Amino acid sequence: MTASGGLVVVGASAAGLAAAEGLRRGGYDSSITLVGGEPHLPYDRPPLSKQLLSSVWERERLQLRAPETYAELGIELRLGVRAKALDMAARRVRLADGEELAYTELVVGTGARARMLPGVEQLAGVHTLRTVEDALALRSALATRPHLVIVGGGFVGAEAAAVARGLGCEVTLVTDQHVPLADAVGTEVGSMLAEVHRERGVRMVTGSFVEEVIAKDGAAVGVRLADGRILDAQAVLVGIGAHPETGWLTGSGLSLHNGVDCDSMLRAGDGVWAAGDVASWPDPASGERLRIEHRTNATEQGMAVARNILAGPSATTFRTVPYVWSDQYDLKVQIYGRTRGADAVHLVHGSLKQRSFTVLYVRDGHVTAALGVGMIRPLRALRPLVAARAPWDQVRTSLPAA
């Protein structure tokens, strides 16, 4: 069966939904089909490692739109079936069930999949945290108060560690960095956050790689580090990043490197666009090619794709100030811009010791990011500096004494 053309969005994600909804609300009057590999309506992912994992929320609260909204907008859903291949010449997407969808415009919003340690896919007790099923499985495991070993020192691992400690679990976090989160927030802020975790009882094993998950009777019972040390565990969470979900596009003719390569307007090919975690595009501010795995970026890019499809030859360059947040215990870490690669970090307000502060990140003499803990309004006031990539030599003279 081949469905008639119109808009096909592959990826029932925040990015995919934003594109579909933006087009319909912007006056697009052809058919819209939203394809999702998971059987769920589009849902929010940041709460997976926070509210859902801690049981503060149940899964229904994750839904991005009420079920009736899709019929009201005339969005046809194909859920629980993955896209398998793209034929750009024929403008068709082939699904795993054999159906083919013809399109006039295609939006790729398939996001990313969690990286996994080799050889552990079939082991009980080994978890990732990318889907609602992942979160519910880990939540069920944490209810037995296991010793949880977290592999990876990023935001997902840190948030899961905070939740697990709040539930009374013993937690060990293993990271190859000497300071957890240092690559994301810098050594000073990373050290502060690590100290918060240690105070709450999290054991930190830094500067070390996990070489192997040790199993017995098909279940994880520990991990072996590269230096030979063994850590016992009843549950293991692997939080070592994600791969862009592009396998179904192999051989399509699209350029695939670190994601789907797009131009500055998020166009990937003739009639093909990409948005969200899967999209790689040239940032007009820095000149770098970026791929950002942030919730707000996904929605912004989906909306930008919708505007550009409607605009036709008047499509415009996508510009953004990335925003991400992380909840760890009673701290909310908020970031505008890109902290990675900074060569200097400057305190603007407050004190790291008091755990209420803002800092600016500078790279090659320009402000590239602002981070705040417990200072929402002062942090927002720094956002324009990030957006403008303001010269640090000019900024420093106008800032309050730290």
Summary of the structure (lengths in Angstrom):
residues: 402
radius of gyration: 22.0
end to end distance: 65.6
largest distance: 67.5
contacts: 1385
relative contact order: 0.13
helix: 28%
strand: 32%
